[in-house]
Amino acid sequence: MHTNHSYHTLRVILGDQLNAAHSWFQKRDQDVLYLIAELHPEATYVTHHIQKLCAFFLAMERFSEALKDHGHQVCYLTLDDTQGQTLDEVILTLASQHKVQHIELQRPDEYRVFKQYQTLITQQSVPSVHMVDSEHFLLPFNEIPHYFQANHPVRMEHFYRRMRQRFNVLMAGEGQPEGGKWNYDSHNRNKLKESDLDNIPVPLCFQHDVTHLLERIERHGIVSLGTAQASLAWPVTSQDALSLLTFFCEHLLPNFGRFQDAMTHKSPHSWSLYHSRLSFALNSKLISPKHVIKAAITHYQHNDAIDIAQIEGFVRQILGWREYMRGMYWINMPAYQRQNVLDAERDLPSYFWHGHTKMHCLASAIGQSLHYAYAHHIQRLMVTGNFCLLTGIQPDQVDEWYLGIYVDALEWVELPNTRGMSQFADGGWIASKPYAASGHYIQKMSDYCGDCHYKVKEKVGEKACPLNSLYWHFMIKHRSRIATNPRIGMLYGHWDKQTKEQKHAVLAHAKWCLDNIEAL
């Protein structure tokens, strides 16, 4: 790319738009310039995990190199080049410099970027601006209102069934699901026994040198969290993503559903287990959801070791949950960011940033997140998320932590998962009930409790698991809102049978836990 060269069109590629299959790239045009830029505002709108910053920057760098190798004209700008400029400023500077007549954008997935683009489009000084689809999701953007209604409960299961039928995925004909059931979730709640631990596969990890990125990020004073690794384990090219997908299908999918909710700390592979870890590759668009689903189903059809419960659980995550989260996000933005129906206002405890707490489940999930920039969905929902729900942490702080710490976190998928599913701050638009749980759930799905400072069976006393009293404190505090739910109402019968003294002791211990939350 020549500095003084004129280009007819400038096309902007965001860090989560690394889709080599996009129609933009079907033909080479010397008059079209592609812009990919590292930006200070993107690196700092929340405090990101250092591995997340490295993963996005390296994926962007590799994508720009791949485009150049295929004969496209590319301008790749690092933090050194953009020097704190906003996305709009970078685009307009480049457009002016190269006498660009047309600017083309892909529809962003995040509302805050969409607003930036709207501002850019309405400026009088810019050339013509046109926005195209990102060509990634299965549900077309303009059809979201056909499936979702703003400020209104929409159940994932209903949406998921419509998607299965529409795209003919795991269907047996006549609109009926393969195997006779839509959902095999009840088959997918196994705990890992001691005898299962030695069979957990060694995860496929990549070894990408990111020392140049670590140096650049540090030189620019960008604050991050988590453990820096000179060698990045995450996929940063389409080829990496395809390798990880193949590895998942061959080695992990046979047990994926069975153990998808399980947690352990007794394996060197506790962090990876049977999960695909494709979320970063999917969310940066290095690989398409359609391809992931097709590959997984092909392996299921040709491998007797993979049963319907394993494949259905995986397909539900991609075709159901992921597409559903995007729909709920866009139909409800920007109002979704302000939802806090439970009036949660407590500050996030400091151990969410360093992992040092006597609660073994929290220490394990947070410690893993800080070390790998990753935790699987049950750790996010039922360990860290459950704790924040029970203790009434301010949703903005919960959102910022989840958005920053995970390599795969982008607001369109993080916000409805956290504020809706995990924190019930939307009052039930996503979840039909709060995902609140006592220590019993953690004991049922993990081996954390056996080595914990606290006793999972005890509700009160110095050694009582804090989750037990906090659970009942939450349930009583919000009884008027949630007791009418048929999935919850019967639980109050157990509480009502307790003596006045027993109830007082449990709630008093919960108050002590809340007052001393930093010491738990």
Stockholm file with secondary structure:
# STOCKHOLM 1.0

chainA/1-520         MHTNHSYHTLRVILGDQLNAAHSWFQKRDQDVLYLIAELHPEATYVTHHIQKLCAFFLAMERFSEALKDHGHQVCYLTLDDTQGQTLDEVILTLASQHKVQHIELQRPDEYRVFKQYQTLITQQSVPSVHMVDSEHFLLPFNEIPHYFQANHPVRMEHFYRRMRQRFNVLMAGEGQPEGGKWNYDSHNRNKLKESDLDNIPVPLCFQHDVTHLLERIERHGIVSLGTAQASLAWPVTSQDALSLLTFFCEHLLPNFGRFQDAMTHKSPHSWSLYHSRLSFALNSKLISPKHVIKAAITHYQHNDAIDIAQIEGFVRQILGWREYMRGMYWINMPAYQRQNVLDAERDLPSYFWHGHTKMHCLASAIGQSLHYAYAHHIQRLMVTGNFCLLTGIQPDQVDEWYLGIYVDALEWVELPNTRGMSQFADGGWIASKPYAASGHYIQKMSDYCGDCHYKVKEKVGEKACPLNSLYWHFMIKHRSRIATNPRIGMLYGHWDKQTKEQKHAVLAHAKWCLDNIEAL
#=GR chainA/1-520 SS CCTTCCCSEEEECCTTCCCTTSGGGGSCCTTEEEEEECCHHHHHTTTCBHHHHHHHHHHHHHHHHHHHHTTCEEEEECHHHHTTCCHHHHHHHHHHHTTCSEEEEECCSSHHHHHHHHHHHHCTTSCEEEEECCSCCSSCGGGHHHHCCTTSCCCHHHHHHHHHHHHTCSEEETTEEGGGCSCCGGGSCCCCCHHHHTTSCCCCCCCEECHHHHHHHHHTTCCCBSCCCSEECSCCSHHHHHHHHHHIIIIIHHHHTTTTTCCCSSSTTTTTTTCCCCHHHHHTTSSCHHHHHHHHHHHHHHCTTSCHHHHHHHHIIIIIIIHHHHHHHHHHTTGGGGCCTTCCCBCCCGGGTTCCCSCHHHHHHHHHHHHHSCCCHHIIIIIIHHHHHHHTBCHHHHHHHHHHHCTTCCHHHHHIIIIIIITCTTSSSSCSSCCCCCHHHHHHHCSCGGGCSSBTTCSSSTTBCHHHHHHHHHHHHTHHHHTTSTTTTTHHHHHHTSCHHHHHHHHHHHHHHHHTGGGC
#=GC SS_cons         CCTTCCCSEEEECCTTCCCTTSGGGGSCCTTEEEEEECCHHHHHTTTCBHHHHHHHHHHHHHHHHHHHHTTCEEEEECHHHHTTCCHHHHHHHHHHHTTCSEEEEECCSSHHHHHHHHHHHHCTTSCEEEEECCSCCSSCGGGHHHHCCTTSCCCHHHHHHHHHHHHTCSEEETTEEGGGCSCCGGGSCCCCCHHHHTTSCCCCCCCEECHHHHHHHHHTTCCCBSCCCSEECSCCSHHHHHHHHHHIIIIIHHHHTTTTTCCCSSSTTTTTTTCCCCHHHHHTTSSCHHHHHHHHHHHHHHCTTSCHHHHHHHHIIIIIIIHHHHHHHHHHTTGGGGCCTTCCCBCCCGGGTTCCCSCHHHHHHHHHHHHHSCCCHHIIIIIIHHHHHHHTBCHHHHHHHHHHHCTTCCHHHHHIIIIIIITCTTSSSSCSSCCCCCHHHHHHHCSCGGGCSSBTTCSSSTTBCHHHHHHHHHHHHTHHHHTTSTTTTTHHHHHHTSCHHHHHHHHHHHHHHHHTGGGC
//
